[in-house]
Amino acid sequence: MGAERYGFALILILASMVFIMATPDGKWANVISLNLQAFALFASTRAAQPRMALRVTVGVIIGLAIFAAWTQAAFTNSVNDDFVRLSTFSLVVIATPVIGWGLVRQVKERGRITTHTMMGVLCIYLLMCLAFASAFGAIAAVSGDPFFQQGVADGTTNNYLYYSITTITTVGMGDFSAATNLGRSLTAAEALIGQIYVITVVAVIVGNLGRSRANG
């Protein structure tokens, strides 16, 4: 049980999100944000307690992403925004199934849902938010057109994450809106997935917190 430290991973994910939204795009801001996200994903994966081979594989991939970011920062004038977004998206896509399967296995082994389980489920929720934010930036990079209706100048990493947070929580502040059909489709998908996740997975976890299967 002591190894299931999803709380530490959750803090790291929140810290990376706050850092991204509080700082403008720049070389060192990109390096630090990618490092925070990489450490958070590694902590999440470790808490899931997968097989050692899988843990090492994820660790190597995370290490390569960090090494590439620091290499760019050391030898060039900038760290490519698209590289950071692609790395974030790839790391999240790799780590999330590992975390999800780890949570299921741990619940089966313990016979009950714990606070560690709840924090792990929240980690996945925030990771989805980061993944969609990276996807929004990728759409703009591939198409060459502004993602937001408000213009290309607003297509920064912190704005993509802000837009992703307001979308997945269905707050919908209205200050940003997608400009293309693909962007609107992805926005709708995030809102639906986020709400379905909250009213099913999160609700079930919270409702059964501490209850053993024998008592269920």
PyMOL CGO cylinders between C-alpha atoms (Angstrom):
from pymol import cmd
from pymol.cgo import CYLINDER

trace = [
    CYLINDER, 0.00, 0.00, 0.00, 2.84, 2.39, 0.83, 0.3, 1, 1, 1, 1, 1, 1,
    CYLINDER, 2.84, 2.39, 0.83, 4.05, 2.38, -2.79, 0.3, 1, 1, 1, 1, 1, 1,
    CYLINDER, 4.05, 2.38, -2.79, 0.68, 3.56, -4.10, 0.3, 1, 1, 1, 1, 1, 1,
    CYLINDER, 0.68, 3.56, -4.10, 1.57, 7.22, -3.69, 0.3, 1, 1, 1, 1, 1, 1,
    CYLINDER, 1.57, 7.22, -3.69, -0.79, 8.75, -6.21, 0.3, 1, 1, 1, 1, 1, 1,
    CYLINDER, -0.79, 8.75, -6.21, -1.09, 11.82, -3.99, 0.3, 1, 1, 1, 1, 1, 1,
    CYLINDER, -1.09, 11.82, -3.99, 2.50, 12.82, -4.78, 0.3, 1, 1, 1, 1, 1, 1,
    CYLINDER, 2.50, 12.82, -4.78, 1.86, 12.30, -8.51, 0.3, 1, 1, 1, 1, 1, 1,
    CYLINDER, 1.86, 12.30, -8.51, -1.34, 14.37, -8.26, 0.3, 1, 1, 1, 1, 1, 1,
    CYLINDER, -1.34, 14.37, -8.26, 0.58, 17.25, -6.66, 0.3, 1, 1, 1, 1, 1, 1,
    CYLINDER, 0.58, 17.25, -6.66, 3.20, 17.12, -9.42, 0.3, 1, 1, 1, 1, 1, 1,
    CYLINDER, 3.20, 17.12, -9.42, 0.55, 17.16, -12.15, 0.3, 1, 1, 1, 1, 1, 1,
    CYLINDER, 0.55, 17.16, -12.15, -1.22, 20.13, -10.55, 0.3, 1, 1, 1, 1, 1, 1,
    CYLINDER, -1.22, 20.13, -10.55, 2.13, 21.92, -10.15, 0.3, 1, 1, 1, 1, 1, 1,
    CYLINDER, 2.13, 21.92, -10.15, 2.95, 21.42, -13.83, 0.3, 1, 1, 1, 1, 1, 1,
    CYLINDER, 2.95, 21.42, -13.83, -0.47, 22.74, -14.87, 0.3, 1, 1, 1, 1, 1, 1,
    CYLINDER, -0.47, 22.74, -14.87, -0.19, 25.82, -12.65, 0.3, 1, 1, 1, 1, 1, 1,
    CYLINDER, -0.19, 25.82, -12.65, 3.34, 26.47, -13.94, 0.3, 1, 1, 1, 1, 1, 1,
    CYLINDER, 3.34, 26.47, -13.94, 2.26, 26.19, -17.59, 0.3, 1, 1, 1, 1, 1, 1,
    CYLINDER, 2.26, 26.19, -17.59, -0.64, 28.59, -17.12, 0.3, 1, 1, 1, 1, 1, 1,
    CYLINDER, -0.64, 28.59, -17.12, 1.36, 31.08, -15.04, 0.3, 1, 1, 1, 1, 1, 1,
    CYLINDER, 1.36, 31.08, -15.04, 4.37, 31.41, -17.34, 0.3, 1, 1, 1, 1, 1, 1,
    CYLINDER, 4.37, 31.41, -17.34, 4.64, 32.61, -20.95, 0.3, 1, 1, 1, 1, 1, 1,
    CYLINDER, 4.64, 32.61, -20.95, 6.03, 30.34, -23.65, 0.3, 1, 1, 1, 1, 1, 1,
    CYLINDER, 6.03, 30.34, -23.65, 9.81, 30.31, -23.68, 0.3, 1, 1, 1, 1, 1, 1,
    CYLINDER, 9.81, 30.31, -23.68, 12.84, 28.04, -23.81, 0.3, 1, 1, 1, 1, 1, 1,
    CYLINDER, 12.84, 28.04, -23.81, 13.28, 27.40, -20.11, 0.3, 1, 1, 1, 1, 1, 1,
    CYLINDER, 13.28, 27.40, -20.11, 9.57, 27.49, -19.39, 0.3, 1, 1, 1, 1, 1, 1,
    CYLINDER, 9.57, 27.49, -19.39, 9.13, 24.65, -21.89, 0.3, 1, 1, 1, 1, 1, 1,
    CYLINDER, 9.13, 24.65, -21.89, 11.97, 22.65, -20.35, 0.3, 1, 1, 1, 1, 1, 1,
    CYLINDER, 11.97, 22.65, -20.35, 10.69, 23.05, -16.80, 0.3, 1, 1, 1, 1, 1, 1,
    CYLINDER, 10.69, 23.05, -16.80, 7.06, 22.26, -17.71, 0.3, 1, 1, 1, 1, 1, 1,
    CYLINDER, 7.06, 22.26, -17.71, 8.11, 19.12, -19.59, 0.3, 1, 1, 1, 1, 1, 1,
    CYLINDER, 8.11, 19.12, -19.59, 10.28, 18.02, -16.67, 0.3, 1, 1, 1, 1, 1, 1,
    CYLINDER, 10.28, 18.02, -16.67, 7.42, 18.54, -14.20, 0.3, 1, 1, 1, 1, 1, 1,
    CYLINDER, 7.42, 18.54, -14.20, 5.05, 16.54, -16.38, 0.3, 1, 1, 1, 1, 1, 1,
    CYLINDER, 5.05, 16.54, -16.38, 7.62, 13.80, -16.91, 0.3, 1, 1, 1, 1, 1, 1,
    CYLINDER, 7.62, 13.80, -16.91, 8.27, 13.47, -13.17, 0.3, 1, 1, 1, 1, 1, 1,
    CYLINDER, 8.27, 13.47, -13.17, 4.52, 13.41, -12.53, 0.3, 1, 1, 1, 1, 1, 1,
    CYLINDER, 4.52, 13.41, -12.53, 4.01, 10.63, -15.07, 0.3, 1, 1, 1, 1, 1, 1,
    CYLINDER, 4.01, 10.63, -15.07, 6.90, 8.62, -13.68, 0.3, 1, 1, 1, 1, 1, 1,
    CYLINDER, 6.90, 8.62, -13.68, 5.51, 9.00, -10.16, 0.3, 1, 1, 1, 1, 1, 1,
    CYLINDER, 5.51, 9.00, -10.16, 2.05, 7.94, -11.39, 0.3, 1, 1, 1, 1, 1, 1,
    CYLINDER, 2.05, 7.94, -11.39, 3.49, 4.92, -13.17, 0.3, 1, 1, 1, 1, 1, 1,
    CYLINDER, 3.49, 4.92, -13.17, 5.53, 3.91, -10.13, 0.3, 1, 1, 1, 1, 1, 1,
    CYLINDER, 5.53, 3.91, -10.13, 2.44, 4.18, -7.94, 0.3, 1, 1, 1, 1, 1, 1,
    CYLINDER, 2.44, 4.18, -7.94, 0.59, 1.86, -10.32, 0.3, 1, 1, 1, 1, 1, 1,
    CYLINDER, 0.59, 1.86, -10.32, 3.26, -0.80, -9.62, 0.3, 1, 1, 1, 1, 1, 1,
    CYLINDER, 3.26, -0.80, -9.62, 3.44, -2.39, -13.09, 0.3, 1, 1, 1, 1, 1, 1,
    CYLINDER, 3.44, -2.39, -13.09, 5.95, -5.10, -13.94, 0.3, 1, 1, 1, 1, 1, 1,
    CYLINDER, 5.95, -5.10, -13.94, 9.55, -3.98, -13.71, 0.3, 1, 1, 1, 1, 1, 1,
    CYLINDER, 9.55, -3.98, -13.71, 10.09, -4.32, -17.47, 0.3, 1, 1, 1, 1, 1, 1,
    CYLINDER, 10.09, -4.32, -17.47, 7.18, -1.97, -18.19, 0.3, 1, 1, 1, 1, 1, 1,
    CYLINDER, 7.18, -1.97, -18.19, 8.31, 0.44, -15.49, 0.3, 1, 1, 1, 1, 1, 1,
    CYLINDER, 8.31, 0.44, -15.49, 11.80, 0.55, -16.99, 0.3, 1, 1, 1, 1, 1, 1,
    CYLINDER, 11.80, 0.55, -16.99, 10.42, 1.06, -20.51, 0.3, 1, 1, 1, 1, 1, 1,
    CYLINDER, 10.42, 1.06, -20.51, 8.29, 4.01, -19.42, 0.3, 1, 1, 1, 1, 1, 1,
    CYLINDER, 8.29, 4.01, -19.42, 11.22, 5.42, -17.48, 0.3, 1, 1, 1, 1, 1, 1,
    CYLINDER, 11.22, 5.42, -17.48, 13.50, 5.20, -20.52, 0.3, 1, 1, 1, 1, 1, 1,
    CYLINDER, 13.50, 5.20, -20.52, 10.95, 6.96, -22.75, 0.3, 1, 1, 1, 1, 1, 1,
    CYLINDER, 10.95, 6.96, -22.75, 10.49, 9.71, -20.16, 0.3, 1, 1, 1, 1, 1, 1,
    CYLINDER, 10.49, 9.71, -20.16, 14.27, 10.02, -19.81, 0.3, 1, 1, 1, 1, 1, 1,
    CYLINDER, 14.27, 10.02, -19.81, 14.73, 10.41, -23.57, 0.3, 1, 1, 1, 1, 1, 1,
    CYLINDER, 14.73, 10.41, -23.57, 12.10, 13.16, -23.70, 0.3, 1, 1, 1, 1, 1, 1,
    CYLINDER, 12.10, 13.16, -23.70, 13.81, 15.05, -20.86, 0.3, 1, 1, 1, 1, 1, 1,
    CYLINDER, 13.81, 15.05, -20.86, 17.25, 14.57, -22.46, 0.3, 1, 1, 1, 1, 1, 1,
    CYLINDER, 17.25, 14.57, -22.46, 16.01, 15.87, -25.81, 0.3, 1, 1, 1, 1, 1, 1,
    CYLINDER, 16.01, 15.87, -25.81, 14.47, 18.96, -24.16, 0.3, 1, 1, 1, 1, 1, 1,
    CYLINDER, 14.47, 18.96, -24.16, 17.63, 19.81, -22.23, 0.3, 1, 1, 1, 1, 1, 1,
    CYLINDER, 17.63, 19.81, -22.23, 19.76, 19.23, -25.35, 0.3, 1, 1, 1, 1, 1, 1,
    CYLINDER, 19.76, 19.23, -25.35, 17.64, 21.67, -27.33, 0.3, 1, 1, 1, 1, 1, 1,
    CYLINDER, 17.64, 21.67, -27.33, 17.82, 24.21, -24.50, 0.3, 1, 1, 1, 1, 1, 1,
    CYLINDER, 17.82, 24.21, -24.50, 21.60, 23.88, -24.23, 0.3, 1, 1, 1, 1, 1, 1,
    CYLINDER, 21.60, 23.88, -24.23, 22.51, 24.07, -27.91, 0.3, 1, 1, 1, 1, 1, 1,
    CYLINDER, 22.51, 24.07, -27.91, 19.73, 26.12, -29.53, 0.3, 1, 1, 1, 1, 1, 1,
    CYLINDER, 19.73, 26.12, -29.53, 17.95, 29.39, -28.85, 0.3, 1, 1, 1, 1, 1, 1,
    CYLINDER, 17.95, 29.39, -28.85, 14.62, 27.72, -28.15, 0.3, 1, 1, 1, 1, 1, 1,
    CYLINDER, 14.62, 27.72, -28.15, 12.86, 24.49, -27.28, 0.3, 1, 1, 1, 1, 1, 1,
    CYLINDER, 12.86, 24.49, -27.28, 10.34, 23.71, -29.99, 0.3, 1, 1, 1, 1, 1, 1,
    CYLINDER, 10.34, 23.71, -29.99, 6.75, 24.12, -28.73, 0.3, 1, 1, 1, 1, 1, 1,
    CYLINDER, 6.75, 24.12, -28.73, 5.52, 21.33, -31.00, 0.3, 1, 1, 1, 1, 1, 1,
    CYLINDER, 5.52, 21.33, -31.00, 8.15, 18.97, -29.57, 0.3, 1, 1, 1, 1, 1, 1,
    CYLINDER, 8.15, 18.97, -29.57, 6.97, 19.72, -26.02, 0.3, 1, 1, 1, 1, 1, 1,
    CYLINDER, 6.97, 19.72, -26.02, 3.31, 19.17, -26.95, 0.3, 1, 1, 1, 1, 1, 1,
    CYLINDER, 3.31, 19.17, -26.95, 4.05, 15.96, -28.85, 0.3, 1, 1, 1, 1, 1, 1,
    CYLINDER, 4.05, 15.96, -28.85, 6.17, 14.68, -25.97, 0.3, 1, 1, 1, 1, 1, 1,
    CYLINDER, 6.17, 14.68, -25.97, 3.45, 15.49, -23.45, 0.3, 1, 1, 1, 1, 1, 1,
    CYLINDER, 3.45, 15.49, -23.45, 0.77, 13.81, -25.55, 0.3, 1, 1, 1, 1, 1, 1,
    CYLINDER, 0.77, 13.81, -25.55, 2.90, 10.72, -26.16, 0.3, 1, 1, 1, 1, 1, 1,
    CYLINDER, 2.90, 10.72, -26.16, 3.88, 10.35, -22.51, 0.3, 1, 1, 1, 1, 1, 1,
    CYLINDER, 3.88, 10.35, -22.51, 0.27, 10.71, -21.35, 0.3, 1, 1, 1, 1, 1, 1,
    CYLINDER, 0.27, 10.71, -21.35, -1.00, 8.19, -23.90, 0.3, 1, 1, 1, 1, 1, 1,
    CYLINDER, -1.00, 8.19, -23.90, 1.65, 5.70, -22.79, 0.3, 1, 1, 1, 1, 1, 1,
    CYLINDER, 1.65, 5.70, -22.79, 1.28, 6.21, -19.04, 0.3, 1, 1, 1, 1, 1, 1,
    CYLINDER, 1.28, 6.21, -19.04, -2.51, 6.49, -18.66, 0.3, 1, 1, 1, 1, 1, 1,
    CYLINDER, -2.51, 6.49, -18.66, -3.36, 2.85, -19.54, 0.3, 1, 1, 1, 1, 1, 1,
    CYLINDER, -3.36, 2.85, -19.54, -0.58, 1.70, -17.19, 0.3, 1, 1, 1, 1, 1, 1,
    CYLINDER, -0.58, 1.70, -17.19, -2.06, 3.78, -14.37, 0.3, 1, 1, 1, 1, 1, 1,
    CYLINDER, -2.06, 3.78, -14.37, -5.61, 2.64, -15.13, 0.3, 1, 1, 1, 1, 1, 1,
    CYLINDER, -5.61, 2.64, -15.13, -4.69, -1.04, -15.16, 0.3, 1, 1, 1, 1, 1, 1,
    CYLINDER, -4.69, -1.04, -15.16, -2.66, -0.57, -11.99, 0.3, 1, 1, 1, 1, 1, 1,
    CYLINDER, -2.66, -0.57, -11.99, -5.65, 0.94, -10.21, 0.3, 1, 1, 1, 1, 1, 1,
    CYLINDER, -5.65, 0.94, -10.21, -7.91, -1.95, -11.24, 0.3, 1, 1, 1, 1, 1, 1,
    CYLINDER, -7.91, -1.95, -11.24, -5.35, -4.51, -10.12, 0.3, 1, 1, 1, 1, 1, 1,
    CYLINDER, -5.35, -4.51, -10.12, -4.74, -2.78, -6.80, 0.3, 1, 1, 1, 1, 1, 1,
    CYLINDER, -4.74, -2.78, -6.80, -8.47, -2.61, -6.01, 0.3, 1, 1, 1, 1, 1, 1,
    CYLINDER, -8.47, -2.61, -6.01, -8.79, -6.33, -6.75, 0.3, 1, 1, 1, 1, 1, 1,
    CYLINDER, -8.79, -6.33, -6.75, -5.80, -7.14, -4.54, 0.3, 1, 1, 1, 1, 1, 1,
    CYLINDER, -5.80, -7.14, -4.54, -6.94, -4.96, -1.61, 0.3, 1, 1, 1, 1, 1, 1,
    CYLINDER, -6.94, -4.96, -1.61, -10.60, -5.86, -1.96, 0.3, 1, 1, 1, 1, 1, 1,
    CYLINDER, -10.60, -5.86, -1.96, -11.62, -2.24, -1.38, 0.3, 1, 1, 1, 1, 1, 1,
    CYLINDER, -11.62, -2.24, -1.38, -11.32, 1.28, -2.74, 0.3, 1, 1, 1, 1, 1, 1,
    CYLINDER, -11.32, 1.28, -2.74, -8.91, 3.54, -0.86, 0.3, 1, 1, 1, 1, 1, 1,
    CYLINDER, -8.91, 3.54, -0.86, -7.93, 7.20, -0.93, 0.3, 1, 1, 1, 1, 1, 1,
    CYLINDER, -7.93, 7.20, -0.93, -4.98, 6.11, -3.10, 0.3, 1, 1, 1, 1, 1, 1,
    CYLINDER, -4.98, 6.11, -3.10, -7.48, 4.82, -5.66, 0.3, 1, 1, 1, 1, 1, 1,
    CYLINDER, -7.48, 4.82, -5.66, -9.37, 8.10, -5.64, 0.3, 1, 1, 1, 1, 1, 1,
    CYLINDER, -9.37, 8.10, -5.64, -6.18, 10.12, -6.14, 0.3, 1, 1, 1, 1, 1, 1,
    CYLINDER, -6.18, 10.12, -6.14, -5.12, 7.82, -8.97, 0.3, 1, 1, 1, 1, 1, 1,
    CYLINDER, -5.12, 7.82, -8.97, -8.46, 8.34, -10.70, 0.3, 1, 1, 1, 1, 1, 1,
    CYLINDER, -8.46, 8.34, -10.70, -8.03, 12.11, -10.35, 0.3, 1, 1, 1, 1, 1, 1,
    CYLINDER, -8.03, 12.11, -10.35, -4.53, 11.81, -11.85, 0.3, 1, 1, 1, 1, 1, 1,
    CYLINDER, -4.53, 11.81, -11.85, -6.05, 10.24, -14.97, 0.3, 1, 1, 1, 1, 1, 1,
    CYLINDER, -6.05, 10.24, -14.97, -8.62, 13.05, -15.17, 0.3, 1, 1, 1, 1, 1, 1,
    CYLINDER, -8.62, 13.05, -15.17, -5.91, 15.73, -15.13, 0.3, 1, 1, 1, 1, 1, 1,
    CYLINDER, -5.91, 15.73, -15.13, -3.76, 13.78, -17.57, 0.3, 1, 1, 1, 1, 1, 1,
    CYLINDER, -3.76, 13.78, -17.57, -6.68, 13.74, -20.02, 0.3, 1, 1, 1, 1, 1, 1,
    CYLINDER, -6.68, 13.74, -20.02, -6.77, 17.51, -19.71, 0.3, 1, 1, 1, 1, 1, 1,
    CYLINDER, -6.77, 17.51, -19.71, -3.06, 17.75, -20.57, 0.3, 1, 1, 1, 1, 1, 1,
    CYLINDER, -3.06, 17.75, -20.57, -3.48, 15.36, -23.49, 0.3, 1, 1, 1, 1, 1, 1,
    CYLINDER, -3.48, 15.36, -23.49, -6.29, 17.38, -25.05, 0.3, 1, 1, 1, 1, 1, 1,
    CYLINDER, -6.29, 17.38, -25.05, -4.33, 20.62, -24.57, 0.3, 1, 1, 1, 1, 1, 1,
    CYLINDER, -4.33, 20.62, -24.57, -1.44, 19.07, -26.49, 0.3, 1, 1, 1, 1, 1, 1,
    CYLINDER, -1.44, 19.07, -26.49, -3.83, 17.83, -29.18, 0.3, 1, 1, 1, 1, 1, 1,
    CYLINDER, -3.83, 17.83, -29.18, -5.22, 21.34, -29.68, 0.3, 1, 1, 1, 1, 1, 1,
    CYLINDER, -5.22, 21.34, -29.68, -1.70, 22.65, -30.27, 0.3, 1, 1, 1, 1, 1, 1,
    CYLINDER, -1.70, 22.65, -30.27, -0.94, 19.77, -32.63, 0.3, 1, 1, 1, 1, 1, 1,
    CYLINDER, -0.94, 19.77, -32.63, -3.99, 20.59, -34.75, 0.3, 1, 1, 1, 1, 1, 1,
    CYLINDER, -3.99, 20.59, -34.75, -2.79, 24.17, -35.17, 0.3, 1, 1, 1, 1, 1, 1,
    CYLINDER, -2.79, 24.17, -35.17, 0.76, 23.05, -35.98, 0.3, 1, 1, 1, 1, 1, 1,
    CYLINDER, 0.76, 23.05, -35.98, -0.31, 20.51, -38.62, 0.3, 1, 1, 1, 1, 1, 1,
    CYLINDER, -0.31, 20.51, -38.62, -2.96, 22.68, -40.28, 0.3, 1, 1, 1, 1, 1, 1,
    CYLINDER, -2.96, 22.68, -40.28, -0.98, 25.90, -40.14, 0.3, 1, 1, 1, 1, 1, 1,
    CYLINDER, -0.98, 25.90, -40.14, -4.17, 27.75, -39.23, 0.3, 1, 1, 1, 1, 1, 1,
    CYLINDER, -4.17, 27.75, -39.23, -5.04, 29.35, -35.88, 0.3, 1, 1, 1, 1, 1, 1,
    CYLINDER, -5.04, 29.35, -35.88, -6.83, 26.93, -33.56, 0.3, 1, 1, 1, 1, 1, 1,
    CYLINDER, -6.83, 26.93, -33.56, -8.76, 29.69, -31.84, 0.3, 1, 1, 1, 1, 1, 1,
    CYLINDER, -8.76, 29.69, -31.84, -11.34, 31.89, -33.50, 0.3, 1, 1, 1, 1, 1, 1,
    CYLINDER, -11.34, 31.89, -33.50, -9.70, 34.79, -31.67, 0.3, 1, 1, 1, 1, 1, 1,
    CYLINDER, -9.70, 34.79, -31.67, -6.49, 34.60, -33.74, 0.3, 1, 1, 1, 1, 1, 1,
    CYLINDER, -6.49, 34.60, -33.74, -3.06, 33.05, -34.07, 0.3, 1, 1, 1, 1, 1, 1,
    CYLINDER, -3.06, 33.05, -34.07, -1.51, 35.27, -31.38, 0.3, 1, 1, 1, 1, 1, 1,
    CYLINDER, -1.51, 35.27, -31.38, -3.55, 33.46, -28.74, 0.3, 1, 1, 1, 1, 1, 1,
    CYLINDER, -3.55, 33.46, -28.74, -2.27, 30.00, -29.73, 0.3, 1, 1, 1, 1, 1, 1,
    CYLINDER, -2.27, 30.00, -29.73, 0.13, 29.59, -26.81, 0.3, 1, 1, 1, 1, 1, 1,
    CYLINDER, 0.13, 29.59, -26.81, 0.67, 26.57, -24.57, 0.3, 1, 1, 1, 1, 1, 1,
    CYLINDER, 0.67, 26.57, -24.57, -0.87, 28.23, -21.53, 0.3, 1, 1, 1, 1, 1, 1,
    CYLINDER, -0.87, 28.23, -21.53, -3.96, 29.20, -23.50, 0.3, 1, 1, 1, 1, 1, 1,
    CYLINDER, -3.96, 29.20, -23.50, -4.37, 25.67, -24.89, 0.3, 1, 1, 1, 1, 1, 1,
    CYLINDER, -4.37, 25.67, -24.89, -4.25, 24.30, -21.35, 0.3, 1, 1, 1, 1, 1, 1,
    CYLINDER, -4.25, 24.30, -21.35, -6.62, 26.97, -20.04, 0.3, 1, 1, 1, 1, 1, 1,
    CYLINDER, -6.62, 26.97, -20.04, -9.05, 26.16, -22.84, 0.3, 1, 1, 1, 1, 1, 1,
    CYLINDER, -9.05, 26.16, -22.84, -8.73, 22.44, -22.12, 0.3, 1, 1, 1, 1, 1, 1,
    CYLINDER, -8.73, 22.44, -22.12, -9.49, 22.94, -18.42, 0.3, 1, 1, 1, 1, 1, 1,
    CYLINDER, -9.49, 22.94, -18.42, -12.56, 25.07, -19.09, 0.3, 1, 1, 1, 1, 1, 1,
    CYLINDER, -12.56, 25.07, -19.09, -13.73, 22.51, -21.65, 0.3, 1, 1, 1, 1, 1, 1,
    CYLINDER, -13.73, 22.51, -21.65, -13.29, 19.31, -19.63, 0.3, 1, 1, 1, 1, 1, 1,
    CYLINDER, -13.29, 19.31, -19.63, -14.99, 20.93, -16.63, 0.3, 1, 1, 1, 1, 1, 1,
    CYLINDER, -14.99, 20.93, -16.63, -17.70, 22.40, -18.94, 0.3, 1, 1, 1, 1, 1, 1,
    CYLINDER, -17.70, 22.40, -18.94, -17.17, 25.82, -17.38, 0.3, 1, 1, 1, 1, 1, 1,
    CYLINDER, -17.17, 25.82, -17.38, -17.00, 27.39, -20.83, 0.3, 1, 1, 1, 1, 1, 1,
    CYLINDER, -17.00, 27.39, -20.83, -15.78, 30.91, -20.05, 0.3, 1, 1, 1, 1, 1, 1,
    CYLINDER, -15.78, 30.91, -20.05, -16.36, 31.95, -23.66, 0.3, 1, 1, 1, 1, 1, 1,
    CYLINDER, -16.36, 31.95, -23.66, -13.15, 33.92, -24.12, 0.3, 1, 1, 1, 1, 1, 1,
    CYLINDER, -13.15, 33.92, -24.12, -11.79, 31.25, -26.49, 0.3, 1, 1, 1, 1, 1, 1,
    CYLINDER, -11.79, 31.25, -26.49, -13.55, 29.17, -29.12, 0.3, 1, 1, 1, 1, 1, 1,
    CYLINDER, -13.55, 29.17, -29.12, -12.33, 26.69, -31.73, 0.3, 1, 1, 1, 1, 1, 1,
    CYLINDER, -12.33, 26.69, -31.73, -12.10, 28.03, -35.28, 0.3, 1, 1, 1, 1, 1, 1,
    CYLINDER, -12.10, 28.03, -35.28, -12.33, 24.80, -37.30, 0.3, 1, 1, 1, 1, 1, 1,
    CYLINDER, -12.33, 24.80, -37.30, -14.66, 21.82, -37.49, 0.3, 1, 1, 1, 1, 1, 1,
    CYLINDER, -14.66, 21.82, -37.49, -11.91, 19.50, -36.25, 0.3, 1, 1, 1, 1, 1, 1,
    CYLINDER, -11.91, 19.50, -36.25, -11.21, 21.81, -33.32, 0.3, 1, 1, 1, 1, 1, 1,
    CYLINDER, -11.21, 21.81, -33.32, -14.89, 22.02, -32.42, 0.3, 1, 1, 1, 1, 1, 1,
    CYLINDER, -14.89, 22.02, -32.42, -15.24, 18.24, -32.69, 0.3, 1, 1, 1, 1, 1, 1,
    CYLINDER, -15.24, 18.24, -32.69, -12.28, 17.67, -30.39, 0.3, 1, 1, 1, 1, 1, 1,
    CYLINDER, -12.28, 17.67, -30.39, -13.64, 20.25, -27.95, 0.3, 1, 1, 1, 1, 1, 1,
    CYLINDER, -13.64, 20.25, -27.95, -17.01, 18.49, -27.85, 0.3, 1, 1, 1, 1, 1, 1,
    CYLINDER, -17.01, 18.49, -27.85, -15.29, 15.13, -27.39, 0.3, 1, 1, 1, 1, 1, 1,
    CYLINDER, -15.29, 15.13, -27.39, -13.29, 16.42, -24.42, 0.3, 1, 1, 1, 1, 1, 1,
    CYLINDER, -13.29, 16.42, -24.42, -16.38, 17.87, -22.76, 0.3, 1, 1, 1, 1, 1, 1,
    CYLINDER, -16.38, 17.87, -22.76, -18.32, 14.62, -23.21, 0.3, 1, 1, 1, 1, 1, 1,
    CYLINDER, -18.32, 14.62, -23.21, -15.47, 12.35, -22.11, 0.3, 1, 1, 1, 1, 1, 1,
    CYLINDER, -15.47, 12.35, -22.11, -14.74, 14.55, -19.10, 0.3, 1, 1, 1, 1, 1, 1,
    CYLINDER, -14.74, 14.55, -19.10, -18.34, 14.59, -17.89, 0.3, 1, 1, 1, 1, 1, 1,
    CYLINDER, -18.34, 14.59, -17.89, -18.88, 10.87, -18.51, 0.3, 1, 1, 1, 1, 1, 1,
    CYLINDER, -18.88, 10.87, -18.51, -15.70, 10.14, -16.56, 0.3, 1, 1, 1, 1, 1, 1,
    CYLINDER, -15.70, 10.14, -16.56, -16.80, 12.31, -13.63, 0.3, 1, 1, 1, 1, 1, 1,
    CYLINDER, -16.80, 12.31, -13.63, -20.35, 10.97, -13.34, 0.3, 1, 1, 1, 1, 1, 1,
    CYLINDER, -20.35, 10.97, -13.34, -19.30, 7.33, -13.76, 0.3, 1, 1, 1, 1, 1, 1,
    CYLINDER, -19.30, 7.33, -13.76, -15.74, 6.52, -12.70, 0.3, 1, 1, 1, 1, 1, 1,
    CYLINDER, -15.74, 6.52, -12.70, -15.18, 9.32, -10.16, 0.3, 1, 1, 1, 1, 1, 1,
    CYLINDER, -15.18, 9.32, -10.16, -18.70, 9.01, -8.74, 0.3, 1, 1, 1, 1, 1, 1,
    CYLINDER, -18.70, 9.01, -8.74, -18.36, 5.24, -8.28, 0.3, 1, 1, 1, 1, 1, 1,
    CYLINDER, -18.36, 5.24, -8.28, -14.95, 5.58, -6.64, 0.3, 1, 1, 1, 1, 1, 1,
    CYLINDER, -14.95, 5.58, -6.64, -16.11, 8.29, -4.21, 0.3, 1, 1, 1, 1, 1, 1,
    CYLINDER, -16.11, 8.29, -4.21, -19.35, 6.44, -3.46, 0.3, 1, 1, 1, 1, 1, 1,
    CYLINDER, -19.35, 6.44, -3.46, -17.51, 3.25, -2.57, 0.3, 1, 1, 1, 1, 1, 1,
    CYLINDER, -17.51, 3.25, -2.57, -14.54, 4.80, -0.80, 0.3, 1, 1, 1, 1, 1, 1,
    CYLINDER, -14.54, 4.80, -0.80, -13.44, 2.50, 2.04, 0.3, 1, 1, 1, 1, 1, 1,
    CYLINDER, -13.44, 2.50, 2.04, -16.15, -0.09, 1.33, 0.3, 1, 1, 1, 1, 1, 1,
    CYLINDER, -16.15, -0.09, 1.33, -14.88, -3.63, 0.91, 0.3, 1, 1, 1, 1, 1, 1,
    CYLINDER, -14.88, -3.63, 0.91, -16.23, -5.93, -1.76, 0.3, 1, 1, 1, 1, 1, 1,
    CYLINDER, -16.23, -5.93, -1.76, -17.58, -8.26, 0.93, 0.3, 1, 1, 1, 1, 1, 1,
    CYLINDER, -17.58, -8.26, 0.93, -19.71, -5.40, 2.26, 0.3, 1, 1, 1, 1, 1, 1,
    CYLINDER, -19.71, -5.40, 2.26, -20.69, -4.16, -1.20, 0.3, 1, 1, 1, 1, 1, 1,
]
cmd.load_cgo(trace, "trace")
